[in-house]
Amino acid sequence: MSTAATPAPEATTAAPLTRLAEDERLLRASVRAFAEAEIAPLARRMDAEGSMPRELIDRLFGLGVMGIEIPDRWGGAGGHFFLSVLAVEELARVDPAVAVVCDVQNTLVVNALLRWGSEEQQGRLLPALAARAVGAYALSEAASGSDAFSLTTRAVRDGDHWVLTGRKLWITNAAEADWFIVFATVDPAAGYRGITAFLVERACAGFAIGRKEDKLGIRASSTCELSLDACRVPAANVLGEVGRGYKVAIETLNEGRIGIAAQMVGLAQGALDHTLRYVQERRQFGKPLADFQAVQFQLAQAATEIEAARLQTYNAARLRDAGEPFLTEGAMAKLFSSQVAERVSSLAVQLFGGVGYTKDYPVEKLYRDAKIGQIYEGTSNLQLQTIAKQLLTRR
């Protein structure tokens, strides 16, 4: 009888979530270098003025991060969703306000066009969105923030046009945008089945950009009211099918929430990076703050939570790129990363002490920027509702 050991079957191991492919490493490195060289010197002034120079947006286009998933034939980078997540994370390490401009462009506007746009619509809009045109996503209204489908904006057919009338609120990128995805109802009695998505050009008659919000955080990113007063939109600009706009909205926001998770991970990492440098320089009682065990434990806790949030975010993005279900994972990533961003940025202010409460140091800004993560593209309560529903309906 042979005593030779039977060879074990060859193991198949999946790559770690944080192991990046070459194109992913290159993009992360280039965006990080750009953010530190081009954005960091402007961040404080942009926050104070509540605006973003057009020259900086143009440089984002030049970097290629405003059209990451747009195919090569339309002038984009021809990349995948995970690359957008990496870009948003790296921009947010320096300034979350710049990150959200890139985020909305890629995960909402371009994503919706790639999934729902006709060949004609894609050929008409995507080259512009890859080269210079900024996009915005207009869903929210005064009485329909989290209840996104209680829309009052109406769309009435008039020959080969639709006539849109109503108001939209809290629209990110509105001041800079050239194209807007606007959601309106063609039949209020049909409820969510009347909702339709329209591609509206800024120059459209009857379309106007209204008041710009004076916000707590991400102040350089514009958030404005939109007014549609008998705005005539060509029928060829319906995105998807008439009455199917709710599906466009739901599926696009599910992916957009992963982008917000990446923004919050980047913000938290930026706050921690600033704090790690500061506690090694600042001395109290004759030694650096970093030498105190209480401080070390808080830093370790923060780093652990950031890594957990990053893994959740990367996992949701990888699932999306693999064509696998990611609804629950995306909601969990947004929920947790936004909580982590608030905790870590608060800790950063605390460890900076009195100077952390002033605008002389960047952690004060990051603390203000963090709050929005628990509000936009679905509040934390909505994420909890989504997660719970999925848990209770699984068999």
Secondary structure, DSSP 8 states (H G I E B T S, - for coil): ----------------TT---HHHHHHHHHHHHHIIIIIHHHHHHHHHHT---HHHHHHHHHHTTTSTTS-GGGTS----HHHHHHHHHHHHHH-HHHHHHHHIIIIIIIHHHHHH--HHHHHHHHHHHHHT--EEEE--BTTBSSSTT----EEEEETTEEEEEEEEEEEETTTT-SEEEEEEES-GGGGGGGEEEEEEETT-TTEEEEEE---SS-TTS-EEEEEEEEEEEEGGGEES-TT-HHHHHHHHHHHHHHHHHHHHHHHHHHHHHHHHHHHHH-EETTEEGGGSHHHHHHHHHHHHHHHHHHHHHHHHHHHHHTT---HHHHHHHHHHHHHHHHHHHHHHHHHHGGGGGSTTSTHHHHHHHHGGGGTTTS-HHHHHHHHHHHHHH--
